[in-house]
Structures are given as C-alpha cells and as structure tokens.
Amino acid sequence: MRKRFSEQQIVGILHELDAGASAKELGRRHGVHPNTISAWKTKYHGMEAADVVRLRQLEDENTRLKRVVANLTLENDAVRDLLAKNFPGPQRAKRR
C-alpha cells in the first residue's frame, strides 16, 4: 500500500486546518476527502513532525515486539507439548 502523503505533509495540512482553513477547502486543495482530513486529525492532532517520526518508530518497535512474543509463545507451547509426551507427570504415569 503506497501512501500519498508523508506524515510530515499530513502534519502540515493539519497546521493549515488549525490556522482556520476548512476541511472541505483543504481537501480540494490537496486532493483528499474531508473525512480523510478528519481521520488524520484524530490520529495526528497537536503533533509536530518530530513527534510523528517518533510515533512511527514506536509503532514499528511495538509491531516487532508483538511478533517476538507470538513466536516465543508458540515455541513455548511446542516445548511444553513435547515435554508432556516424553515425560508424563504423576497424573499420566502408567501403573504397574
């Protein structure tokens, strides 16, 4: 998915909105729907360009960490299943 506007450009458009331009006018000028500008405002309102860069870095790091946790959870479950099969506990031991 290709983005038409960088986060810095979006922040610039939102600064224009804060300066008094209407969403409809900004939409026409930049070629986006006013609802898109509203969605941007929900996500980026009050941020500066540096804040947006930091937000992107944190989102990327969060995604990476979630992937690591998911992989470790799967690995942990696989090891537990393997251990349960090879070394049954007292509840699964055969009686002689």
PyMOL commands that set and color helices and strands:
alter all, ss='L'
color gray80, all
select helices_A, chain A and resi 7-18+23-30+34-44+49-86
alter helices_A, ss='H'
color red, helices_A
deselect
rebuild
show_as cartoon
